[in-house]
C-alpha cells in the first residue's frame, strides 16, 4: 500500500517542483524587465547605467546569462537543476558583461570614425544608422566574439572540472574541449546566422539599452541551443 502511494506521490511532487521553478524563473525575469517598463524604475536604470556602466554591465550579465543557463538545463533535462559551479560562472558572466561594455563602445565609435574618414561607406538618415549598426555588429562578431567565446568555453570547462574535485590545468582543459564543434557550430553558425543579425538590430537602439539587450539575447541563444540539443 505504501509503495502504491509513494509511486503516485513522487511524480506529483516532481511536477510541483517543476511548476514552482517555472514560476520563480518567470517572476525573476519580470522583475528584471520591470526596470525597462516601469517609469520610476526605468529612470533609476538609465541613471545607474550612465553613472556606473561597468558595474551595471556586471550585474546585467551575471543575472540574465545565469538565468539563461538555468533555462537551458530546464529544457534539456525536463527539470530545474543548478549548473555545476553556478556562482563561479555567474562571476565570469559578470566579467563578460564588463568587457562587452567596453567592446560595444570601442567598436561603435570605431566604425563611426572609419565612416567619417571614408574608410567605410556611409549614408544620411536611417540608412546611415543601419550601415553603422551592421558594420559594428559584423566587426565585433568576427573579431572579438570568437576570442571571447573561446575564453568563456575554457573558463566553463575549468570550473566544471574544479567543482568535480579535480585540479585542472589549462593544457588538460584545452584537450577536453571539442574545438571542431566549437568552430563548426558556435563560430560557423551562431555568429553569421544569429549574432550578426540580432546585434545589428541591437546597435540601432540607444546606447543605454544595448548591454541589457545583449544579456537578454544570451537567454534566446540558450533556448535555441537547448532545443537543438534535444532534437
Secondary structure, DSSP 4 states (H G I P E B T S, - for coil): -HHHHHHHHHHHHHHHHHHHHHHHHHHHHHHHHHHHHSHHHHHHHHHHHHH-HHHHHHHHHHHHHHHHHHHHHHHHHSS--PPTTHHHHHHHHHHHHHHHHHHHHHHHHHHHHHHHTTSS---SHHHHHHHHHHHHHHHIIIIIHHHHHHHHHHHHHHHHHHHTT----HHHHHHHS-HHHIIIIIIIIIIIIIIHHHHHHHTTS-HHHHHHHHHHHHHHHHHHHHHHHH-
